Amino acid sequence: MSYPYYGAVPPKRRHEDEGGPRRFRFFSPTIIGLVCVGVVAGGVWMNRSVHSVMGSSTKASAKKGGLSQPTTSTIDFTLARSFYDPLPFFEDTYTSYLNYVFLKEYDAIVEPYQTMDLYFYGSTDISKANYIFQVCPEGGSASDCQEGYSYVSTDGKGTTKKGVQFECSTYSKYDMTLYSVDEDGNVLASQTGKALCLYVRRELRSLTKSDLSAYMDASYAVYSTPDEVGQKLYGEAFHNNTLIMRYHHINSAQMDSDHIHEGNGFMAQHVKLTNMFDDSVKVVDPSQSLPYWDFTIDNAEGRHPWEAIIMSAEMYGSMTLPYNLSVGFQYSRDKIDSGRIADGRWKDLKVETNWYYPDLNYGYGMLRGPWNMNPSEYITRFPFDFPNAIELPDCESHYSAFDFDDMMDFFYWNAFSPHSKTHTTFGGFFGCDKFYELVNEGVLYDETSALNVCSSWSFMVKEFWRRGYMTAKSGCEAADNVEDSYCGFECVDEHKDSMVSFVIPQFSDNINQTDLTKVRTSFKSFICDGSSGHFFTGDHLESASPADPSFWVIHPTMERLLHAKLMAGGFASESWVTDVYNDFVCEKPTCYNSTLDRTDYFEDCCYGHNENDRMFDPISGSRDVRVGPTNAETVAKTDPRSSSYSMPYIYDSFEWDHCVSQGYDFAALLDSMYAAAYDAKTGKLTPKKATKLTKEQVKVKARKQKMRERAELFKKFQEERDAKKAQQKVASAQEPPAPGPVDTSPEQKPSQQHGTKKQHGSGSGSSSPAKGH
């Protein structure tokens, strides 16, 4: 598709390419006399005088303050939400390209249910003049209008303000009129403008204390209020978080593949999920909008994950630390339930029971990933600080994300370094001391090696389950002493060797491979019969991760990165990949089909990561029912370059000033990207394909190639296994029957032997492999 571009010229002041900045020009009193005092925007007439708005005391203060009387002047004004800085997008000095193209025709945003004050950009001194402004719904009646003002205070040393507030629906339009009045309340000049109703997503720490509390209260209501109660209180559009979490769970916990992670659909799918939650919050409190959390700020400030701004009683509850951070939560010194949310409104938040999906009901019957044998009834977080400690994503990871010239690479990579560490550090692990057994057996070198293996073990267990190497136990009950609980897995005998062969290369730097026979035997025992089943993760690090309320403020940060990338030029290639055989769509283009008992390029392996894919329906639980918008539709709706942008929100700014001190100047980078993409001949943005790959691009291409090779090897292994089974079947059919009891009756012996042989050849031979499997 072709995109309209906003300000598609090299970076300069806003609207310079359109004959100068769009300012609001006051008309002289002579012109005003021709127009008449009563005229307002959009053909709506004022039914009350300026004096009725200003009041007599205002006239007096105006005389005392000595008002300036502008004649023909230019003033750049907008509306700003009370107690917040104005949005930069409407100021004439704002860099043009970092903007939403559809805002070009507007002069302000009206935020739903929020008080909007008059604000002047630039050097206008509003303490020297009185102003009245009127905001009217486009095409509405006079009774629908609201008026506000900014006038000199009684002591002449400040201003008194009154704002306007509308219970507006997004994308409703408004006409604005601004009046400058003299000391007698007479209109000196007026000007008009247009406003649009939209929500604004702001960085979490910029919210006022009251707004933060209101947002958290609304979010908590989405978690704590059952659907039937919430729909009576808030309306039929209310949905408890459980339903939204089920969208995430059923699409990422499938055995064949992860249908919303590990592929090109990650970004679009998480935009959908995030907006579902945002919609439910707005049903509870329509004045609230989901904020985003820029975790690179926490990293730049030197905060460890457990010190993150969001991990506080005021936000999402504090994290309890283990006895020893350097080894994490361990059975020897820590309690499992100590990982629950410690304080605040989310204190002791519990896990949902899995009443919904029998095919995904494993372990202790809770709504958790099949590979996560966490026995706690609480939402848990297990912080750690291992030798290979993972901190929150840093400025470099977000700065490098802008290097990608292919949109699919950008989508795929953002699932990893720029964001995934938040889930790893908040979820964490319990039971890494169980890996010391492998150290004691001489299989792992030392404690550091044990912790290194442990920190990646949850991904190994997930792969074991997905590849059919093991099955997860079900119907388990947690012990009274939770630490004594055990559920675990059962290994498939014929896959044990393949499972160990998969493990060893992943941890080659940590495994003592002097005696590989011993290594293989020890890992088989550890995984299938030993302590591996005692290891598990916190709730942030699995398929039902939205159970932890801090989940929701993470992914808008990634969408904000996408907006900035598109505004600054976009990608050389924005096409969705379709060839799963020769290109990269997802990490598991070949997947294990348990019904057919084989691995191949099945159509559903990469479902969720293609252009026109939707989501599996969590209500019916059927993979055959797909719901919601497609990935391509979602990306189109959130494209800030398009006049068809249709998300109910915009982001407040595109600045990363905190990264400059770390050597990452985002403003300079975005400027250079825009300048490089601008085509002087066409006047459009035409991003060029990189001639030299950056290190991040090399990483992505190498990872994708590795995933393709792994898929092929996995398929080849399964084909060899199937061929071996077929050979065994043939051999079994051809081998003579085992000798049975001798019948000494002469007349029965020949027929008995013949009958036995015939029965063996036609019956047992064909059924024995299936029975054995």
C-alpha positions, 0 to 999 in steps of 0.5 A, a space after each residue: 500500500 502507499 502511505 501519505 507522509 507528513 512533512 516529507 522533506 528533510 527535517 525542519 520546522 513544522 509546516 515550513 514546506 507549506 508556506 510557513 508555520 500554522 499559527 493562529 492570527 488575531 484579527 484587528 479590531 476593525 475586522 472584528 467589527 465587521 465580524 461582530 462580537 457574537 461570532 464563534 467557530 463552526 457557525 455556533 453563536 454565543 448565547 451569553 456575553 463575555 461578561 457572563 464568563 469573566 464576571 465583574 471581579 475579572 473586569 476589576 482585576 483587568 483594570 488593575 493589572 493593566 492589560 496589553 491589547 494585541 492588535 495584529 499578532 500571531 499566537 500559537 495556542 492549544 489545549 493541555 490536560 490539567 497538570 500536564 505539559 502540552 503535547 508537542 505535536 501542535 507547536 510550530 517549532 516541533 520537528 515535523 516528521 515525528 508526528 501523526 499525519 492525521 493530526 496535521 489538520 488539528 490544533 489540539 487534542 481533547 482527552 476524554 473526561 479530562 479537564 483541558 486548559 488553554 495553553 499558549 506555545 512560545 513566548 506569549 505572556 498570558 499573565 498580561 491579557 485576558 482570554 476566553 475560549 469556547 469548544 463546541 462539538 462539530 455540527 452541534 448546538 450552542 448548548 453543547 459548547 463549553 467555555 473556559 478562560 485564562 485571566 489576570 488574577 486580582 493581584 495582577 501577578 498571575 492568572 486564573 484558569 477554568 478549563 473544559 471537559 467533554 465525555 467525548 468518544 474518540 475521533 469526535 471533532 470540535 471547533 475552538 474559538 479563542 477571544 482576547 478581551 480588554 479591561 471592559 470585557 470587549 473582544 479585541 480579537 478572535 481566532 479559530 481552530 480544530 480539536 480531536 478527541 483522543 486518549 494519550 498514552 503517557 510514560 507511567 512515571 509522568 502521571 500525577 499521583 491521583 491519575 496513577 491511583 485512578 488507573 491502578 484502581 481501574 486496572 485492579 477492578 478488571 482483575 478482581 471483578 467477576 464478569 457477571 458482576 462487572 457487567 452489571 456495574 459497568 455494562 456488557 462491554 466489561 471483561 475480567 482479565 481472565 478472558 484477556 489472559 486466556 487469549 494469550 494463554 491459548 495462543 502461546 501454550 499450544 504443543 505445536 508452536 507458539 502462535 504469538 511469540 517467536 515469529 513475525 506476528 509478535 508485535 501485531 498480536 501483542 498490540 491486539 492483546 494490550 488494546 483488549 485490556 485497555 478497553 476493559 479498563 476504560 469500561 471501568 473508568 473512561 477517563 483512564 488510558 493505559 500508560 507505557 513503562 519505558 524500562 530503559 529509564 530504569 536501566 539508565 538510572 542503575 535500577 535493578 529489576 526488583 528496584 524498577 519504578 513499577 515494582 512498588 506498593 503504589 503500582 504493581 507491588 514490591 518484589 520479595 528478595 531471596 535469601 541470597 540474590 546471587 543464587 536466587 530462590 532455592 529450596 534450601 533457604 527460601 519459601 515458594 510462597 515468598 515470591 507472591 506480590 508483597 504489598 499494595 492493592 495487588 497483594 497476594 493476587 492468586 492464580 486462576 484455575 484452569 476450568 477452560 482447556 482440558 487439553 492444556 490442563 497439566 500440573 496442579 490444575 492452574 492456568 499456567 503453561 504445561 511446562 511450568 510446574 509451579 505449585 503456588 496458588 499465588 502470582 509469583 516473582 522470583 528475582 535473581 542476580 546470577 553471574 550472568 545476571 540479566 538486567 532490564 533492557 537498556 538504551 542500546 537495545 532500543 537504539 539498535 532496533 532502529 537499524 532494521 530495514 526489514 519490518 519482519 526483522 524488526 517485529 521478530 527482534 523486538 520480541 527478544 533483546 528490547 523487551 523479553 528481559 522484563 519477563 525474565 527478570 520479573 518471572 525468574 526461577 525457583 529451585 536452581 539448587 537442584 542443578 547442583 546434583 549435576 555438579 556433584 556428579 561431575 557433569 557440570 563444572 561448578 555452581 556457576 555452570 549450574 546457575 547458567 544452565 538453570 537460567 535457561 532451563 525453562 526454555 529447555 523444558 518447553 522444548 522437550 514438551 513441544 517436541 514430544 520428548 516428554 509429557 506433562 503430568 496432570 491432576 497433581 495436588 500441592 502439599 500442605 508444605 508447598 516445597 514438598 509438592 512434586 508433579 513433573 513430567 514423564 519422558 517418552 522412552 524412544 525420545 530420551 536419546 534425542 532429548 539429551 542430544 538436544 540439551 548437550 550443545 545448548 550448554 557445551 560451555 558448562 558441561 564436562 564432556 570428558 565422559 559423554 556416556 556419563 553425561 548422557 546417563 546423568 541428564 536422562 536421570 535428572 530430566 526423567 527421574 530426578 530433580 528437573 521437575 522441581 524447577 519452575 518459573 514465576 508467572 511473568 515467564 510463561 504462557 499465562 504471563 498476563 496473570 501478573 498485572 505488570 505485564 500490561 505496561 510493557 508492550 506499549 513501549 514496543 509499539 511506541 518504538 514502531 511509531 517512531 521508526 515509521 515516522 522517521 522513514 519506515 522500512 525498505 521492506 514492509 512486506 509480510 513473508 509467506 514462504 515458510 520453506 525458504 524464508 522465516 515466518 516463525 521459529 517452528 515451521 516444522 512442528 510435531 503433530 501428536 495426532 499424526 505422531 510426526 513432524 513436518 511443515 504443517 500449515 498451522 505450525 506458523 499460524 499467528 505469524 502471517 499477514 492475514 492471521 488472527 487469534 485462536 478463540 479462547 471462548 470456544 477453545 477451538 483452534 478452528 475458530 479464529 477471531 479478531 483483526 488480522 496482523 496486517 489490519 492491526 499494523 495498518 491501524 497503528 501506522 502513524 504515517 497514514 490518514 487511516 490511523 484508527 487506534 483510540 490513542 496516540 503516544 505523548 512524545 518520542 524522546 529518549 533524552 535519558 539515553 544521551 549520557 549513555 552515548 545513544 542520541 536518539 534525536 540525532 539518529 532519527 534525524 539522520 534516518 529521516 534525511 536518508 529516507 527523503 527522496 528529493 525527486 519525489 518528495 516522499 520517503 523512500 528508505 534504502 536497504 542497508 548496504 552493510 549489516 549492523 550487529 543486530 541485523 547479523 544476530 537476527 539473520 543468524 538466529 533465523 538461519 539457525 531456526 530454519 536449520 533446526 527445523 530441518 534437522 528436527 524433521 530429518 530426525 523424525 523421518 529417520 525415526 519413522 523409517 526405523 519404525 517402518 523397518 522394525 515393523 517389516 522385520 517383526 512381520 517376517 520373523 518366525 513366531 516364538 515357540 509355543 507349548 507343544 501339542 502332542 496330539 498328532 491330528 492337531 499339531 500341523 493345523 495348530 502350527 499353521 494357524 499360529 503362523 498365519 495369525 502372527 503374520 496377519 495380526 500381531 505384525 501389523 499392530 505391535 509397533 503401535 502397541 509398543 509406541 
